């Protein structure tokens, strides 16, 4: 885990992303989607560094997908540092962010609360 990369504006885990060597995160100047990312444009226009700081949660852009929305909601509820702590612990316990392409263990959920519980409890705490 490259903890210093943290969480993207939309909630994706830059710190765990297999593309982080090439991308560097939302504000690195290297993000290949910076010019077209609706979430990046919205949060920047509001003066926010992350969507979880916004008073108006939405499902705009990539937030329509469960994983980034759940990570954003987790950080909204419990804080970014706790999210990073959980992701780091989960990785050490064998949770895989990207198994094949962009799909990993955090993509195996169909509901928000189930994924939030998995992030919090880790692979051995949720059945």
C-alpha positions as CSV (number, residue, x, y, z in Angstrom):
1,X,0.0,0.0,0.0
2,X,1.3,3.4,-0.9
3,X,-0.6,5.3,1.9
4,X,0.8,8.7,0.9
5,X,-1.3,8.6,-2.2
6,X,-4.4,8.4,0.0
7,X,-7.9,8.5,-1.4
8,X,-9.0,10.0,-4.7
9,X,-11.6,12.9,-4.7
10,X,-14.3,10.3,-5.6
11,X,-13.3,7.8,-3.0
12,X,-11.2,5.3,-5.1
13,X,-8.2,4.1,-3.2
14,X,-5.2,5.6,-5.1
15,X,-3.1,4.1,-2.3
16,X,-4.0,0.6,-3.5
17,X,-4.5,1.2,-7.2
18,X,-2.3,-0.8,-9.7
19,X,-2.4,2.3,-12.0
20,X,-0.9,4.6,-9.3
21,X,2.6,4.5,-10.8
22,X,1.3,5.9,-14.0
23,X,-1.5,8.2,-12.6
24,X,-0.3,9.6,-9.3
25,X,-3.8,10.7,-8.2
26,X,-6.3,13.4,-8.9
27,X,-4.2,16.4,-8.3
28,X,-0.8,15.1,-9.4
29,X,-1.0,16.5,-12.9
30,X,-0.7,13.0,-14.2
31,X,-4.3,11.8,-14.0
32,X,-5.3,10.7,-17.5
33,X,-9.0,11.5,-16.8
34,X,-8.4,14.9,-15.1
35,X,-9.9,16.9,-18.0
36,X,-13.1,14.8,-18.2
37,X,-13.7,13.8,-14.6
38,X,-17.1,15.2,-13.5
39,X,-16.3,14.4,-9.9
40,X,-13.0,16.2,-10.0
41,X,-14.5,19.3,-11.6
42,X,-17.4,19.4,-9.1
43,X,-15.3,19.0,-6.0
44,X,-12.7,21.6,-7.3
45,X,-15.5,24.1,-8.1
46,X,-16.8,23.7,-4.5
47,X,-13.3,24.1,-3.1
48,X,-13.2,20.6,-1.7
49,X,-10.4,18.1,-1.9
50,X,-12.8,15.1,-1.6
51,X,-16.4,14.3,-2.2
52,X,-16.8,13.1,1.4
53,X,-16.4,16.7,2.5
54,X,-19.4,17.8,0.6
55,X,-22.7,18.6,2.4
56,X,-24.6,17.3,-0.6
57,X,-23.8,13.6,-1.2
58,X,-24.6,12.5,-4.7
59,X,-24.1,9.6,-7.2
60,X,-22.7,11.8,-10.0
61,X,-20.1,10.4,-12.4
62,X,-18.0,7.5,-11.0
63,X,-20.0,7.8,-7.8
64,X,-22.8,5.9,-9.5
65,X,-20.6,2.9,-9.0
66,X,-20.8,1.2,-5.6
67,X,-17.1,0.9,-4.7
68,X,-16.2,4.6,-4.9
69,X,-19.5,5.7,-3.4
70,X,-19.0,3.3,-0.5
71,X,-15.4,4.5,0.1
72,X,-16.7,8.1,0.0
73,X,-19.5,7.3,2.4
74,X,-17.2,5.4,4.7
75,X,-14.8,8.4,4.9
76,X,-17.8,10.7,5.4
77,X,-18.9,8.6,8.4
78,X,-15.6,7.6,10.0
79,X,-12.9,9.8,8.5
80,X,-10.2,9.3,5.8
81,X,-7.5,8.1,8.2
82,X,-9.8,5.4,9.5
83,X,-10.6,4.4,5.9
84,X,-6.8,4.2,5.2
85,X,-6.2,2.2,8.4
86,X,-8.9,-0.3,7.4
87,X,-7.7,-0.6,3.8
88,X,-4.2,-1.2,5.0
89,X,-5.3,-3.8,7.5
90,X,-7.5,-5.5,4.9
91,X,-4.6,-5.6,2.4
92,X,-2.4,-7.2,5.0
93,X,-5.1,-9.8,5.6
94,X,-5.3,-10.7,1.9
95,X,-8.0,-8.4,0.5
96,X,-7.2,-7.6,-3.1
97,X,-8.1,-4.2,-4.5
98,X,-7.5,-5.3,-8.1
99,X,-7.7,-9.0,-8.9
100,X,-8.1,-8.8,-12.7
101,X,-8.1,-5.4,-14.3
102,X,-10.0,-3.1,-12.1
103,X,-12.1,-5.7,-10.3
104,X,-11.2,-6.9,-6.8
105,X,-12.6,-8.1,-3.5
106,X,-14.3,-4.7,-2.8
107,X,-16.3,-5.2,-6.0
108,X,-18.0,-8.4,-4.7
109,X,-20.9,-6.5,-3.0
110,X,-24.3,-5.4,-4.2
111,X,-25.2,-3.1,-1.4
112,X,-23.7,0.0,0.3
113,X,-24.0,-1.2,3.9
114,X,-22.5,-4.6,3.2
115,X,-19.5,-3.1,1.6
116,X,-19.1,-0.5,4.4
117,X,-19.2,-3.4,6.9
118,X,-16.6,-5.3,4.9
119,X,-14.3,-2.3,4.9
120,X,-14.7,-1.9,8.6
121,X,-14.5,-5.5,9.7
122,X,-12.1,-6.9,7.0
123,X,-12.2,-10.2,5.2
124,X,-12.4,-12.3,8.4
125,X,-15.1,-10.2,10.1
126,X,-17.9,-10.3,7.5
127,X,-19.5,-13.5,6.4
